[in-house]
Amino acid sequence: MKPIRRGKQMVSADHKEKSMLNFIGLYKGIPIAFDAKEAKEETRFPLSNIQPHQMEFIENWYKHRRI
């Protein structure tokens, strides 16, 4: 990530390369990882919205269940 600054203050960040997921961390001691995606329909989420490198990461994350 490349920080975007306004003077000395960092106001945002821009991706320089492919990113894995939006969040990787712990919740109440349970490791979780997810990516936020937009969907046109409220009741359906096509898996084609997930990039291949993200799907591979999610599958490995689930398989190993660790950070």
DSSP file (Angstrom, degrees, kcal/mol; ACC not computed):
  #  RESIDUE AA STRUCTURE BP1 BP2  ACC     N-H-->O    O-->H-N    N-H-->O    O-->H-N    TCO  KAPPA ALPHA  PHI   PSI    X-CA   Y-CA   Z-CA
    1    1 A M              0   0    0      0, 0.0    14,-0.2     0, 0.0    12,-0.0   0.000 360.0 360.0 360.0 140.4    0.0    0.0    0.0
    2    2 A K  E     -A   14   0A   0     12,-3.1    12,-2.5     2,-0.0     2,-0.1  -0.944 360.0-127.4-108.7 119.6    1.2    3.5   -0.8
    3    3 A P  E     -A   13   0A   0      0, 0.0     2,-0.6     0, 0.0    10,-0.3  -0.382  12.7-146.8 -67.4 142.6    0.0    6.1    1.7
    4    4 A I  E     -A   12   0A   0      8,-2.7     7,-2.7    -2,-0.1     8,-1.5  -0.957  23.7-166.2-109.1 121.6   -1.7    9.2    0.3
    5    5 A R  E     -A   10   0A   0     -2,-0.6     2,-0.5     5,-0.3     5,-0.2  -0.794  27.5-159.4-114.5 149.9   -0.9   12.2    2.4
    6    6 A R  E >  S-A    9   0A   0      3,-3.1     3,-1.5    -2,-0.3     2,-0.4  -0.911  81.6 -48.0-121.0  97.9   -2.3   15.7    2.8
    7    7 A G  T 3  S-     0   0    0     -2,-0.5    -2,-0.0     1,-0.3     0, 0.0  -0.635 122.9 -24.2  70.6-128.9    0.6   17.5    4.4
    8    8 A K  T 3  S+     0   0    0     -2,-0.4     2,-0.4    -3,-0.1    -1,-0.3   0.571 120.8  95.3 -88.4 -10.7    1.8   15.3    7.3
    9    9 A Q  E <  S-A    6   0A   0     -3,-1.5    -3,-3.1     1,-0.0     2,-0.6  -0.674  71.6-136.7 -88.7 131.2   -1.5   13.6    7.7
   10   10 A M  E     +A    5   0A   0     -2,-0.4    -5,-0.3    -5,-0.2     3,-0.1  -0.761  27.5 172.2 -83.1 122.6   -2.2   10.3    6.0
   11   11 A V  E     -     0   0A   0     -7,-2.7     2,-0.3    -2,-0.6    -6,-0.2   0.627  59.3 -18.9-107.7 -17.8   -5.7   10.5    4.5
   12   12 A S  E     -A    4   0A   0     -8,-1.5    -8,-2.7     2,-0.0     2,-0.3  -0.931  57.9-124.0-167.0-174.1   -5.9    7.3    2.5
   13   13 A A  E     -A    3   0A   0     -2,-0.3     2,-0.4   -10,-0.3    -3,-0.0  -0.991  12.2-147.9-150.2 149.4   -3.9    4.5    0.9
   14   14 A D  E     -A    2   0A   0    -12,-2.5   -12,-3.1    -2,-0.3     2,-0.3  -0.939  24.0-115.2-120.9 140.6   -3.6    3.1   -2.6
   15   15 A H        -     0   0    0     -2,-0.4     3,-0.1   -14,-0.2     4,-0.1  -0.576  23.9-176.1 -74.3 129.8   -2.9   -0.5   -3.6
   16   16 A K  S    S+     0   0    0     -2,-0.3     2,-0.2     2,-0.1    -1,-0.2   0.738  72.4  11.9 -92.9 -28.4    0.4   -0.9   -5.5
   17   17 A E  S    S-     0   0    0      1,-0.1    -1,-0.1     0, 0.0     2,-0.1  -0.762 106.4 -56.7-135.1 179.0   -0.1   -4.6   -6.2
   18   18 A K        -     0   0    0     -2,-0.2     2,-0.3    -3,-0.1    -2,-0.1  -0.385  57.2-142.8 -58.2 136.5   -2.8   -7.3   -5.9
   19   19 A S        -     0   0    0      1,-0.2     3,-0.1    -4,-0.1    -1,-0.1  -0.743   4.6-141.3-102.4 155.6   -4.1   -7.3   -2.4
   20   20 A M        -     0   0    0      1,-0.3     2,-0.3    -2,-0.3    -1,-0.2   0.959  67.5 -29.9 -75.6 -82.9   -5.2  -10.5   -0.6
   21   21 A L        -     0   0    0      1,-0.1    -1,-0.3    36,-0.1    14,-0.2  -0.867  51.2-115.2-135.3 166.8   -8.3   -9.6    1.4
   22   22 A N  S    S+     0   0    0     12,-0.5     2,-0.4    -2,-0.3    13,-0.2   0.819  99.2  25.1 -74.5 -30.8   -9.7   -6.5    3.2
   23   23 A F  E     +B   34   0B   0     11,-2.3    11,-2.1     2,-0.0     2,-0.4  -0.990  54.6 167.5-141.2 131.3   -9.4   -7.9    6.7
   24   24 A I  E     +B   33   0B   0     -2,-0.4     2,-0.3     9,-0.2     9,-0.2  -0.966  41.5  88.1-136.6 120.3   -7.3  -10.6    8.3
   25   25 A G  E     -B   32   0B   0      7,-2.6     7,-3.1    -2,-0.4     2,-0.4  -0.918  67.4 -62.6-177.3-157.6   -7.3  -10.8   12.1
   26   26 A L  E     -B   31   0B   0     -2,-0.3     2,-0.4     5,-0.3    -2,-0.0  -0.921  24.1-168.4-121.0 143.9   -8.9  -12.2   15.2
   27   27 A Y  E >  S-B   30   0B   0      3,-2.3     3,-2.0    -2,-0.4    -2,-0.0  -0.958  84.0 -22.8-130.6 114.6  -12.3  -11.8   16.7
   28   28 A K  T 3  S-     0   0    0     -2,-0.4    -1,-0.1     1,-0.3     0, 0.0   0.879 128.8 -50.9  50.9  41.4  -12.7  -13.1   20.2
   29   29 A G  T 3  S+     0   0    0      1,-0.2    -1,-0.3     0, 0.0    -3,-0.0   0.449 114.5 119.0  81.1   0.6   -9.6  -15.3   19.7
   30   30 A I  E <   -B   27   0B   0     -3,-2.0    -3,-2.3    36,-0.0     2,-0.2  -0.879  65.4-126.5-102.2 123.7  -11.0  -16.8   16.4
   31   31 A P  E     +B   26   0B   0      0, 0.0     2,-0.3     0, 0.0    -5,-0.3  -0.498  36.0 176.6 -69.3 132.1   -9.0  -16.1   13.3
   32   32 A I  E     -B   25   0B   0     -7,-3.1    -7,-2.6    -2,-0.2     2,-0.3  -0.965  15.6-177.1-134.8 153.3  -11.0  -14.6   10.5
   33   33 A A  E     +B   24   0B   0     -2,-0.3     2,-0.3    -9,-0.2    -9,-0.2  -0.974  15.7 155.3-146.7 134.0  -10.4  -13.3    7.0
   34   34 A F  E     -B   23   0B   0    -11,-2.1   -11,-2.3    -2,-0.3   -12,-0.5  -0.986  29.8-140.7-154.4 163.5  -12.8  -11.7    4.5
   35   35 A D        -     0   0    0     -2,-0.3     2,-0.5   -14,-0.2   -14,-0.0  -0.994  22.5-129.9-126.5 134.3  -13.0   -9.4    1.6
   36   36 A A        +     0   0    0     -2,-0.4     2,-0.3     0, 0.0    -2,-0.0  -0.719  33.4 178.0 -85.6 129.1  -15.8   -6.8    1.1
   37   37 A K        -     0   0    0     -2,-0.5     2,-0.3    13,-0.0    13,-0.0  -0.919  27.0-122.9-129.2 153.9  -17.5   -7.0   -2.3
   38   38 A E        -     0   0    0     -2,-0.3     2,-0.4    11,-0.1    11,-0.0  -0.735  25.5-167.7 -91.8 147.4  -20.3   -5.2   -4.0
   39   39 A A        -     0   0    0     -2,-0.3     6,-0.1     1,-0.1    -2,-0.0  -0.998  21.9-148.5-135.3 139.7  -23.2   -7.2   -5.4
   40   40 A K  S    S+     0   0    0     -2,-0.4     2,-0.4     2,-0.0    -1,-0.1   0.826  87.0  56.1 -74.7 -31.7  -26.0   -5.9   -7.7
   41   41 A E  S    S-     0   0    0      3,-0.4     3,-0.4     1,-0.1    -1,-0.0  -0.822  72.0-146.4-105.7 142.5  -28.6   -8.3   -6.2
   42   42 A E  S    S+     0   0    0     -2,-0.4    -1,-0.1     1,-0.2     3,-0.0   0.741  97.9  41.6 -75.6 -23.5  -29.4   -8.4   -2.5
   43   43 A T  S    S+     0   0    0      1,-0.1     2,-0.4     0, 0.0    -1,-0.2   0.354 111.5  53.8-108.3   5.4  -30.1  -12.1   -2.3
   44   44 A R        -     0   0    0     -3,-0.4    -3,-0.4     2,-0.0    -1,-0.1  -1.000  50.1-171.9-145.6 139.5  -27.3  -13.5   -4.5
   45   45 A F        -     0   0    0     -2,-0.4     2,-0.3    -5,-0.1    -6,-0.1  -0.910  21.1-143.6-131.9 106.3  -23.5  -13.2   -4.5
   46   46 A P    >   -     0   0    0      0, 0.0     3,-2.1     0, 0.0     4,-0.2  -0.499   9.5-140.2 -71.5 131.5  -21.7  -14.7   -7.6
   47   47 A L  G >  S+     0   0    0      1,-0.3     3,-1.8    -2,-0.3     8,-0.1   0.680  96.5  79.3 -64.5 -15.3  -18.4  -16.4   -6.7
   48   48 A S  G 3  S+     0   0    0      1,-0.3    -1,-0.3     4,-0.0    -3,-0.0   0.664  78.3  71.8 -66.5 -13.8  -17.0  -14.9   -9.9
   49   49 A N  G <  S+     0   0    0     -3,-2.1     2,-0.5     2,-0.1    -1,-0.3   0.681  83.6  83.6 -70.9 -17.2  -16.8  -11.6   -8.0
   50   50 A I  S <  S-     0   0    0     -3,-1.8   -13,-0.0    -4,-0.2     5,-0.0  -0.772  84.8-126.4 -92.7 127.4  -13.8  -13.2   -6.1
   51   51 A Q    >>  -     0   0    0     -2,-0.5     4,-2.4     1,-0.1     3,-0.6  -0.373  22.1-115.3 -68.1 148.8  -10.5  -13.0   -7.8
   52   52 A P  H 3> S+     0   0    0      0, 0.0     4,-2.3     0, 0.0     5,-0.2   0.869 116.3  51.3 -54.8 -40.8   -8.6  -16.3   -8.3
   53   53 A H  H 3> S+     0   0    0      1,-0.2     4,-1.6     2,-0.2     5,-0.1   0.838 111.1  49.3 -68.1 -30.0   -5.7  -15.3   -6.0
   54   54 A Q  H <> S+     0   0    0     -3,-0.6     4,-2.6     2,-0.2    -1,-0.2   0.898 109.9  50.3 -72.6 -40.6   -8.3  -14.3   -3.3
   55   55 A M  H  X S+     0   0    0     -4,-2.4     4,-2.7     1,-0.2    -2,-0.2   0.910 109.8  51.0 -63.3 -42.0  -10.1  -17.6   -3.6
   56   56 A E  H  X S+     0   0    0     -4,-2.3     4,-2.3    -5,-0.2    -1,-0.2   0.909 111.0  48.5 -61.5 -41.9   -6.8  -19.5   -3.2
   57   57 A F  H  X S+     0   0    0     -4,-1.6     4,-2.8     2,-0.2    -2,-0.2   0.928 111.9  48.7 -63.2 -45.0   -6.0  -17.5   -0.1
   58   58 A I  H  X S+     0   0    0     -4,-2.6     4,-2.6     2,-0.2     5,-0.2   0.915 111.3  49.8 -62.4 -43.8   -9.4  -18.1    1.4
   59   59 A E  H  X S+     0   0    0     -4,-2.7     4,-2.3     1,-0.2    -1,-0.2   0.925 114.0  44.8 -61.3 -44.6   -9.2  -21.9    0.7
   60   60 A N  H  X S+     0   0    0     -4,-2.3     4,-2.4     2,-0.2     5,-0.3   0.889 111.5  54.1 -65.5 -39.0   -5.7  -22.1    2.3
   61   61 A W  H  X S+     0   0    0     -4,-2.8     4,-3.1     1,-0.2     5,-0.4   0.936 111.8  44.1 -59.7 -47.4   -6.9  -19.9    5.2
   62   62 A Y  H  < S+     0   0    0     -4,-2.6    -2,-0.2     1,-0.2    -1,-0.2   0.913 112.8  52.0 -64.7 -42.8   -9.8  -22.4    5.9
   63   63 A K  H  < S+     0   0    0     -4,-2.3    -1,-0.2    -5,-0.2    -2,-0.2   0.889 124.4  26.3 -61.5 -41.3   -7.6  -25.4    5.4
   64   64 A H  H  < S-     0   0    0     -4,-2.4    -2,-0.2    -5,-0.1    -1,-0.2   0.717  86.3-156.4 -97.6 -23.9   -4.9  -24.2    7.9
   65   65 A R     <  +     0   0    0     -4,-3.1     2,-0.3    -5,-0.3    -3,-0.1   0.901  54.5 102.6  46.3  53.3   -7.2  -22.0   10.1
   66   66 A R              0   0    0     -5,-0.4    -1,-0.2   -36,-0.1    -2,-0.1  -0.978 360.0 360.0-153.9 164.7   -4.3  -19.8   11.4
   67   67 A I              0   0    0     -2,-0.3    -2,-0.1    -3,-0.1    -6,-0.0   0.418 360.0 360.0 -87.0 360.0   -2.7  -16.4   10.9
